[in-house]
Each structure stands twice: as C-alpha cells, then as structure tokens.
Amino acid sequence: MERLITVPARSRHGRPWPGLVLGLLWLLGLGVSHAATPLNGAWREVRTDDTAQTVLDEYRAGLLKNFDPSLLQQFPRSSTGSWVVIAPQPPWNNDERVLTIYPPPMGTVTVLGTGETQSLALDDFSETLHGHGRLAWRVPATQAASALILLRFEPNLMLSAPVRFQIQTWSEYLRQDARWLVFASACFAVMLAMVLMALCFALMLRDVAYAWYAGYILCYTLIQGIQTGFMFHPLEWSWLSGVALMAGPAAVALSVAFASLFMMRFCELQRHAPLLRVPIMALAVGMIQLVLMRCSHIALLVEVAQILLNPLLMIGAVLLLVAAIVAVARGSRQAWFFLIGWTPLLLLTASTSAQVSGALPQLDWLNDASLAGGAFEAIVLSLGLADRALILRHDRDIVRVLADRDALTNVLNRRAWTERASALLASGSPQPIALLFLDLDHFKLLNDRQGHNTGDRALVAVAKALAAELRPSDLLGRYGGEEFVALLDGAMPQQAMHVAIRLCRRVHRLEIPVSDEPLLLSVSIGVAIRREGDDVESLVERADQAMYDAKLNGRNRVCLHEETVSPNAPASSRLHVVEKRE
Ligand SMILES: Nc1nc2c(ncn2[C@@H]2O[C@H](COP(=O)(O)OP(=O)(O)OP(=O)(O)O)[C@@H](O)[C@H]2O)c(=O)[nH]1
C-alpha cells in the first residue's frame, strides 16, 4: 500500500497470514518460479548526457552495478531515473518471448530495444501488450535471444517498489497471466461481496460498525486495485490514470481512518479499553485531515501530508494492534477476530519495508499476499461481524424476556399479558375464551403480620402453583400486587369453573413455612366468558366484578360472572365454595 505514497517502503496495509495465502498462491502457481530464461542485470542512475549506446558500452566494460533480475531489486528514487540492462544468458531460445516486470512499478519504464523505443506503464491504454499485475514487453521477433535489453525507469513522484524481471516464452507468459487474473478477480470479488453485505447490514440493522467496515474494505480494495494495476488492466478504467496519484494515498489514509472507527466499535473499546479510544480517535481524525491536505492543491500542505502519511500509518497500525490485544485481554470476543485479521498486517508491512532496504529479495509473493490478505481479512472480519450480530440478538432476546416477565414471580407482567391477550382476542378464533381473575385473600393482613418478605415468598409460591396447574397454552400473568389473571383459550363456562376451582384448592393447599407454623393462603377467583365485541379491558372488568362477588360471599371461592349464567340456573352453578382447611 505504501507504494502509493512517496516513501521508501512497499508495505501494504494488508495482512500476512502465511498459511492460507501461501496455500492459495501455491495453488495458483503464483509463488512458484517458472521456467524462464536465465538473466543477468546491471543498473545505474541516468545522467543528463547519457545515450543508449554509452550505457551499453559501460555495461560491457563492467562499469554498471550488477544485480540478479530474478530477485527483487529496488532502484532509488531520483530526479533523473535509472538505466537497467537485462542480459539474457544461454541457453538462448528464439521463440516468441515476453519480458515482464513484477510487481508493476507506478511510473513509466522505457524499453530501448534494437527496434523502436516503447513505453510501458500501468496507465497506458494503447493496443500493445500490457500484462496483468505486471508490466510486459513483447520482445520483437527480429531481436536475437542473446541481445541486451536496455530499460530506463523514468523519474516518478511515487516510489518504485523493488521489482524482478523475467523473460518467458509466450505460452508460459499467457498461462501465468491467466492464473493471476483468476486469483486477483477472486480476491476482489470476495472483498466487494463483503463490502456489499456490510452495507446492507449497516442499513438494515442501523449499526454504523458495518458502515465503517465497508468503508475500510472498500478503500483497501481500491488501494490494491491501483497498486496491482487491476483497475487499469483488465478493467481499463482510463479515467483513473489522472487521479491515481491522488486517489491512492487518499485511499490509504481513509482506510486507516475507517479501520480505526470500525475497530473502536467492533472491539467495544469503550468497555474494554476506554483510554485507548482517545489516541485511536485522534488517528482517525488525523488521517482524514491528511486526505484533505492532499486534496488542497496547496504545495506546502501536500508536501506535509506526504511526509506525515507513512509515520502515521505505522503508528496507527501498531496502535490498533495494541488496542486489540488489550481488548482481548479484557474479554472482548470480537477483538480476537480483529487480531486474527490484523496481526499479520504488521508482519507483512515489516517484511515489505525490509525488502526496500534489500532484505528478503526472494519473497516476491508478498505482493500478491497483500491482495489475498485483503480477501482473507474481509472474510475474517465478516465472520466477526456475524458473531457480533449473534451476540446482539442474544442480548436482545434476554432483554425482551426480562421486559415481559414479572421480576418477582417470573410470570408475564401486566403489559406483556395484556399484549398477548389482546392478540388472542383479535385473532378472531370462534372458540370460547375464559378469563380467570384471581385475588389473594387478606394479603394485607399477611404482609402486616408476617412481613413483606413472607408476602413475597407467598406470591412466588402462588405463581408457581398456578403455572403448574394450568396448561402451557393458558396465558398466566400477574395483573397487580396480589392479583393474577389467566386466559383459557377454548374453555366453556363449566370447564373454566373446574379449572378455577382446581386453582383455588391448590392455592389453599399451599404451605408457606413461617416460623414453625405453615401459613395458609386462599384466593378468590372471578370467571368471565368472552362475549362478542369484548376486548381485554371489558373481559377483565367482568371477571373482576365476579371476583368481587366471590370476596363478598366469603372469599376462598370461585364466582362466574352473573351474565354468563341463565336466570333460572341455581345459584350453586355460579358460585363454588372451596372447603376450608383447618
Ligand atoms: N409482599 C408483597 N405484597 C404486595 C405486593 N404487591 C402488593 N402487595 C400487598 O398486597 C396487599 C393487597 O391488599 P388489599 O388490596 O387491601 O387486599 P387484601 O388485604 O388482600 O384484602 P382482600 O383482597 O379484600 O382479601 C397490600 O398490602 C399490598 O401492599 C408484593 O409484590 N409483595
């Protein structure tokens, strides 16, 4: 990623995660060195009075600096550029050949062959051969296989990453090119799919963490798209060539800003590492400011932004890693996902930075690892986001249960019971529905004599007994202090009376141990049957009236609302006294 900024490092904001990437690269044959013509190489910086001939003469005289073209080699950023001589070694093969430069440098490379001069650049959209994920030059058929190839790396604002050179046969070149295209397309497809998914989730769940994640992965995709040249070839986005210089570093800075905002929310730093939120927030704001400075077109601001970008990037990467480690240590489950996706970033950044100073020249696959790393990280973080959604759903379920249940007795509270009873009445079921209104007798006396705690224990015992006596489909709730309600779906008056009598008996049989003596409870129950046009309120009102009748008639009994009973029916059919316990 840093290739997009003008500092000497080619590190990516990507993630090294050796196992999977190596496996993937191996599968695609990208990391395997292919049969290619052995090459010698030499280079030196361009001087003003140079001609192609003088450089070649100097090469033959052994005056240029030698290097191995099959290993990564960096040419320093200079105001004049660098000459590079590639000398194919025997056995020579005069078949159709292609010279490739990998990874593709951001600037222009001029080839001064024996024929005409040709410019190679990512943002060259002419009809000539381009190569995908690398620069390619088709060696003219007229050029002898042993002929020297002279290249000039033109001066460029962006730093050239270390590159390696290969001369391959046409068929070998095509095979490798196709493999790279499949590999890169798969990685970009994965990243973009995750971005789309995250955007949908952000809109549907109204959770901004998904939006930050989408922004982060999108910026990373853009960085990789420019850096690997995928957006130039095969996508042929010619409009990008003018803005790549600006868009690249802006995407780098924005990706860190989005990553910081995402990380703070995703790893719940507010809970697990509140102090670290301040520097991470400062990092996000600072990165956004760098983007604005770069876009300002004020030379001084652009220069300052360029100088600050790389150090801030490094500090930011370490800061996010430390924050994730702290969050993991303090119990954040999500921080694990972040660590798995992010930790390899530092290894890759360190490795690619080391390559700039000449280390690890054989690890040219680190470049493709950054691309695959982006896809891998997108998947890991998406799994993390799915896990987060699961936890949020679980928390919501718990909250819902807590909100619907009465804290003391654990039966439905009045609001939840009313909601469900209304839904049942509104369902239009033709079945009869009975409502039982239960009020404990002389509960105030019990409270006054035995204390509030004993009263509470009695309420819990009663609720348990009622729940045990009723069917699971009956709707039991606590309506008020010592009042309970039960809605029986499909119960005729007689059945409702039977159930109510059973409940009355059961409550009276309860024994609440108080001191050494058991405490005897009793309950008065009013029963009402749903009539046409009833709502919960009217049904409860009639059951309540019936309950008062039961109280007035001596308590510990069940009373059916009078309108439910025909005028000629004996009084005993509406009032049932439960035998008293001594
Ligand atoms: N321990 C306890 N008592 C409660 C709770 N909610 C209400 N109460 C008490 O229940 C009592 C209800 O008293 P009243 O409405 O006068 O009725 P009662 O004493 O049962 O008399 P009758 O209903 O006429 O038999 C009051 O003393 C309330 O303080 C509770 O959650 N726990």
The ligand as an SDF file (V2000), in Angstrom:
LIG
                    3D

 32 34  0  0  0  0  0  0  0  0999 V2000
  -45.2520   -8.7670   49.8270 N   0  0  0  0  0  0  0  0  0  0  0  0
  -45.8170   -8.1190   48.7900 C   0  0  0  0  0  0  0  0  0  0  0  0
  -47.0010   -7.5250   48.9840 N   0  0  0  0  0  0  0  0  0  0  0  0
  -47.6090   -6.8910   47.9840 C   0  0  0  0  0  0  0  0  0  0  0  0
  -47.0050   -6.8500   46.7130 C   0  0  0  0  0  0  0  0  0  0  0  0
  -47.8320   -6.1530   45.8850 N   0  0  0  0  0  0  0  0  0  0  0  0
  -48.9010   -5.7460   46.6310 C   0  0  0  0  0  0  0  0  0  0  0  0
  -48.7680   -6.2190   47.8950 N   0  0  0  0  0  0  0  0  0  0  0  0
  -49.6330   -6.0100   49.0120 C   0  0  0  0  0  0  0  0  0  0  0  0
  -50.8500   -6.7130   48.8160 O   0  0  0  0  0  0  0  0  0  0  0  0
  -51.7990   -6.0910   49.6790 C   0  0  0  0  0  0  0  0  0  0  0  0
  -53.1310   -6.0420   48.9900 C   0  0  0  0  0  0  0  0  0  0  0  0
  -54.0590   -5.6150   49.9380 O   0  0  0  0  0  0  0  0  0  0  0  0
  -55.5280   -5.2970   49.6220 P   0  0  0  0  0  0  0  0  0  0  0  0
  -55.6530   -4.8350   48.2000 O   0  0  0  0  0  0  0  0  0  0  0  0
  -56.0170   -4.3670   50.6580 O   0  0  0  0  0  0  0  0  0  0  0  0
  -56.2720   -6.6290   49.7090 O   0  0  0  0  0  0  0  0  0  0  0  0
  -56.2470   -7.7800   50.7650 P   0  0  0  0  0  0  0  0  0  0  0  0
  -55.5520   -7.4460   52.0340 O   0  0  0  0  0  0  0  0  0  0  0  0
  -55.7100   -8.9940   50.0670 O   0  0  0  0  0  0  0  0  0  0  0  0
  -57.7530   -7.9770   51.0590 O   0  0  0  0  0  0  0  0  0  0  0  0
  -58.8160   -8.6520   50.1510 P   0  0  0  0  0  0  0  0  0  0  0  0
  -58.3400   -8.5700   48.7490 O   0  0  0  0  0  0  0  0  0  0  0  0
  -60.0600   -7.8900   50.3700 O   0  0  0  0  0  0  0  0  0  0  0  0
  -58.9260  -10.0650   50.5830 O   0  0  0  0  0  0  0  0  0  0  0  0
  -51.2580   -4.7130   50.0530 C   0  0  0  0  0  0  0  0  0  0  0  0
  -50.8810   -4.7190   51.4190 O   0  0  0  0  0  0  0  0  0  0  0  0
  -50.0420   -4.5730   49.1940 C   0  0  0  0  0  0  0  0  0  0  0  0
  -49.0030   -3.8610   49.8670 O   0  0  0  0  0  0  0  0  0  0  0  0
  -45.7390   -7.5030   46.5420 C   0  0  0  0  0  0  0  0  0  0  0  0
  -45.1630   -7.5310   45.4550 O   0  0  0  0  0  0  0  0  0  0  0  0
  -45.2040   -8.1310   47.6020 N   0  0  0  0  0  0  0  0  0  0  0  0
  1  2  1  0
  2  3  2  0
  2 32  1  0
  3  4  1  0
  4  5  2  0
  4  8  1  0
  5  6  1  0
  5 30  1  0
  6  7  2  0
  7  8  1  0
  8  9  1  0
  9 10  1  0
  9 28  1  0
 10 11  1  0
 11 12  1  0
 11 26  1  0
 12 13  1  0
 13 14  1  0
 14 15  2  0
 14 16  1  0
 14 17  1  0
 17 18  1  0
 18 19  2  0
 18 20  1  0
 18 21  1  0
 21 22  1  0
 22 23  2  0
 22 24  1  0
 22 25  1  0
 26 27  1  0
 26 28  1  0
 28 29  1  0
 30 31  2  0
 30 32  1  0
M  END
$$$$
